[in-house]
Amino acid sequence: MADALSEATLAALDDPFAQLGGPLAGTTRLAFEVVDSARFTPHMQRLRLTAPELDGFRYLPGQDVMLLVAAEGNRPVRRRYTIRGLDPAARLLTLDIVLHGDGPGERWVRAARPGDRIEGIGPRGKITTSATADWHLFMGDESALAATFAMAEALPAGSLATLILEIPEEDDEQDLSSAAATRISWLHRLGAPAGDPEALAAEAAEVELPAGRGHAYLFGEAKVVLRLREILAGRGLGEDQMSPKAYWGRGRANASHGEPAKDG
Ligand SMILES: Cc1cc2nc3c(=O)[nH]c(=O)nc-3n(C[C@H](O)[C@H](O)[C@H](O)COP(=O)(O)OP(=O)(O)OC[C@H]3O[C@@H](n4cnc5c(N)ncnc54)[C@H](O)[C@@H]3O)c2cc1C
């Protein structure tokens, strides 16, 4: 058993999130313990975590938790992962985390064993499914799978959703179970590096946009998300019809608060 941070490291942290105020108002600090961790698809690890604070915990589909995965000196390093599911009765929260290569988040995920403890803060994030859209379009890479599937599964019967997801290979495809009418296009990278906008951009330029008012959810690499947003804006989607969120930046570690570092 190896906790993410030792008691001594935790006690010495200079933590900007020691108080959950400002943008973290309404979140809860969660004393997570790993229940199990297993390879779900070749590039995806599924972790189930428990915490006493999950009793009565509420979240919206698409929201995430921020995990305290490491420390650099006395500075905490956090990473954000979308809540794939929650079983409130069993106090079990599921995360689907991409194995992309290396980073403090990845190292923690690979080492996590049942009984390991890690601090979480959540729920975080403002993006959830639009209640008024006539149709929904989800686009992203494998880091967006948890958010996309959690949101698509929450859509009521009668809604219409198109999912376009870029993944490493066919074996990384997952089964979706939703009351909505859904159509999924899987784009296989087949050895090409993640974070190249071309495949998703081509789909954004050509995907059929049904009649009525739609909403697009764009998650993944920062520049890819920007490009998709530009293309869909060019096809007539207003800013209020798009929910873009940069999850990671190509060739660059996320900042210690878990989002891609800003340029400059
Ligand atoms: C709101 C939010 C929700 C998110 N939900 C999820 C989720 O449910 N599941 C999930 O897997 N990720 C999710 N992410 C993305 C995840 O937090 C980032 O991928 C993060 O960079 C991983 O941290 P790390 O320490 O492993 O790598 P970092 O230290 O941040 O990066 C190290 C290196 O790895 C590269 N890298 C990072 N992520 C990827 C990737 N996905 N593919 C290829 N290269 C990468 C970077 O470019 C860098 O070169 C979410 C991010 C946000 C902001």
The ligand as an ORCA input file, in Angstrom:
! r2SCAN-3c Opt
* xyz 0 1
  C     -11.906     19.009    -16.538
  C     -10.977     17.907    -16.987
  C     -11.432     16.586    -17.050
  C     -10.578     15.558    -17.494
  N     -11.046     14.255    -17.492
  C     -10.199     13.253    -17.862
  C     -10.622     11.885    -17.797
  O     -11.744     11.568    -17.392
  N      -9.729     10.920    -18.184
  C      -8.474     11.222    -18.624
  O      -7.704     10.316    -18.955
  N      -8.046     12.507    -18.677
  C      -8.877     13.512    -18.290
  N      -8.432     14.809    -18.313
  C      -7.095     15.070    -18.868
  C      -5.976     14.827    -17.862
  O      -6.185     15.578    -16.694
  C      -4.664     15.249    -18.586
  O      -4.387     14.333    -19.629
  C      -3.446     15.380    -17.694
  O      -2.456     16.054    -18.451
  C      -2.859     14.063    -17.223
  O      -1.831     14.345    -16.302
  P      -0.399     13.613    -16.322
  O       0.246     14.007    -15.053
  O      -0.588     12.168    -16.625
  O       0.371     14.275    -17.549
  P       1.030     15.784    -17.636
  O       2.086     15.887    -16.582
  O      -0.061     16.815    -17.590
  O       1.653     15.732    -19.066
  C       2.862     14.999    -19.343
  C       2.999     14.790    -20.852
  O       1.938     13.942    -21.290
  C       1.197     14.545    -22.353
  N      -0.224     14.195    -22.180
  C      -1.034     14.527    -21.151
  N      -2.267     13.998    -21.325
  C      -2.230     13.337    -22.501
  C      -3.195     12.578    -23.221
  N      -4.457     12.378    -22.780
  N      -2.815     12.024    -24.397
  C      -1.549     12.189    -24.872
  N      -0.585     12.890    -24.230
  C      -0.933     13.452    -23.048
  C       1.470     16.050    -22.233
  O       1.405     16.670    -23.507
  C       2.887     16.081    -21.651
  O       3.831     16.007    -22.706
  C      -9.253     15.851    -17.884
  C      -8.790     17.181    -17.798
  C      -9.636     18.199    -17.369
  C      -9.114     19.617    -17.296
*
